[in-house]
Amino acid sequence: MDNQQEEFPKQQRAIGGIRDVEELLKKKPGLVHRVLFKLKSGNVKLYELQKLAQQANVHVQQVEEKLLDKLTRRHNGVVALCNEKLVMPWNDTRKILLEAKQNGVPCRVVIAANLEDPHNLGACIRSSLALGVRLMLLPSKGSCGLTPTVERSSAGALEKMDICRPGNLEFAVNELREAGYQIVGLDGHSETSIVGFKFSKHLVMAIGGEDKGLPPYIRKLCESVLKIPMSPEAHSYNASVALSLGLYHSFLDEG
């Protein structure tokens, strides 16, 4: 469990209190982005609630009480930060994707790894929907939640896009690779150009964070890591722009 003293987005819906958070974790764990616990509380009920959150593959974090106070007046040492959309459990997601592969149904999946800017994530969701993506995979931690800003930036696409946050994204991607999905990453520092690359009709395309790029655990699972040609005067593409260009190329060059 992380022990970080950071600010959390006030616009993200916060639910405080042991009983309310427990009910949320039991009935709608897919709505919970992460659960924040009072640092060194010594409360046995909070410890049990932490175990419940971890069993539901929800990221948990210990913070100073003053940060909880900023999010809600009533928290009793615990606050759940909630998504604007219910995310799918990995077991259901895996079933959909493996059935598509077995039945020969074209299927595109996007991994948005460690995007911290909600405007960027919203734009990625919008581009993904426009370019035929079946669903999006997000890491369970290390990226922004599905906040109201993400919803607004997606221009309505968030409601229509299926999204999954596997408890272990590396394990999930490896399962798709073993099932025959083509895993491709986008990175401006790669030596391999996207031009002329042959894409599969069962494709997982991964993009990384704004500053850190593709995380190593995703990069190592990629069949290829591709760069998109650009003017040498430019530093890099915005993540959502790079994703749009990559997905469009997959339409043109689909194998």
C-alpha positions, -999 to +999 in steps of 0.1 A: +000+000+000+014+034-009+021+060+017+022+093-002+013+128+008-001+142-023-031+164-033-061+147-048-085+161-073-113+178-054-137+174-084-135+136-080-165+124-061-155+115-026-174+091-003-163+090+034-172+068+063-165+032+071-200+019+065-205+038+032-171+028+018-177-008+029-211-009+011-195+006-020-167-019-021-191-048-017-218-037-042-200-015-068-162-019-065-159-009-102-169+026-092-140+030-068-108+045-082-089+043-049-095+042-012-076+066+011-070+056+047-058+077+076-021+071+082-014+050+113-050+051+126-047+019+147-084+013+139-091-024+134-122-017+113-101+003+089-076-025+087-105-049+077-118-024+052-083-022+037-083-060+031-117-058+015-105-031-009-074-051-018-095-083-024-116-062-048-084-051-067-089-015-056-058+006-050-054+017-014-033+044+001-024+059+035-025+097+038-024+123+065-058+130+081-057+166+069-059+154+033-091+134+041-105+165+058-101+184+025-121+158+006-150+154+030-160+165+064-172+131+074-148+103+068-139+084+101-105+078+087-114+065+052-124+081+019-132+064-014-125+084-046-150+074-072-150+071-110-177+086-132-183+053-148-184+017-136-153-001-148-155-038-159-138-066-139-110-083-157-127-117-158-156-103-178-133-083-201-111-113-208-141-134-217-152-108-243-117-104-258-110-142-260-143-149-276-137-122-302-103-139-310-118-174-311-146-163-334-124-142-357-142-110-349-119-079-354-111-063-321-089-034-311-079-026-275-061+004-262-038+005-231-035+040-217-006+035-192+000+061-165-018+091-181-020+117-153-037+145-173-075+140-173-079+161-204-054+138-222-072+106-210-106+120-221-092+128-255-078+093-258-111+078-250-128+100-276-103+091-303-105+054-294-143+053-298-140+072-331-115+047-344-132+015-336-116+005-303-136-022-284-124-013-250-096+004-230-074-010-203-060+013-175-036+004-147-050+001-113-027+028-100-004+055-114-029+073-135-058+097-131-093+084-123-124+087-145-131+122-132-157+147-144-129+164-164-122+131-182-159+128-189-161+163-203-130+159-224-142+127-239-173+146-253-196+118-244-173+089-254-167+078-218-203+066-215-200+045-246-165+031-241-160-001-221-131+004-196-113-022-174-087-016-147-072-051-141-056-056-107-025-067-125-022-051-160+010-069-169-007-102-162-038-092-182-018-081-213+003-112-212-029-133-212-040-114-244-006-120-260-007-157-253-042-158-268-029-144-301-034-107-298-008-085-313+007-062-287+021-029-301+035+001-283+039+037-294+071+055-285+087+085-302+122+071-293+118+038-311+138+030-342+109+012-359+086+033-380+048+028-380+048+034-418+043+001-436+039-019-404+013-048-407-013-047-380-034-077-369-072-075-367-068-085-331-047-056-318-037-041-285-021-007-288-003+008-258+006+044-251+025+057-221+024+087-198+030+123-208+065+124-194+076+088-187+064+071-219+057+034-220+063+017-187+089-011-189+065-038-179+043-030-209+072-024-233+086-059-227+053-075-237+051-056-270+058-074-303+069-041-317+074-005-304+067+020-331+074+056-337+053+080-358+073+102-382+073+139-372+093+171-379+126+171-361+118+206-347+089+191-327+096+175-294+068+149-293+032+142-301+005+147-275-005+112-262-041+115-276-027+127-310-002+098-312-029+073-303-052+087-330-025+085-356-015+050-345-051+037-346-056+053-380-025+035-394-039+002-380-070+007-402-048+014-433-024-015-428-045-041-410-033-075-418 
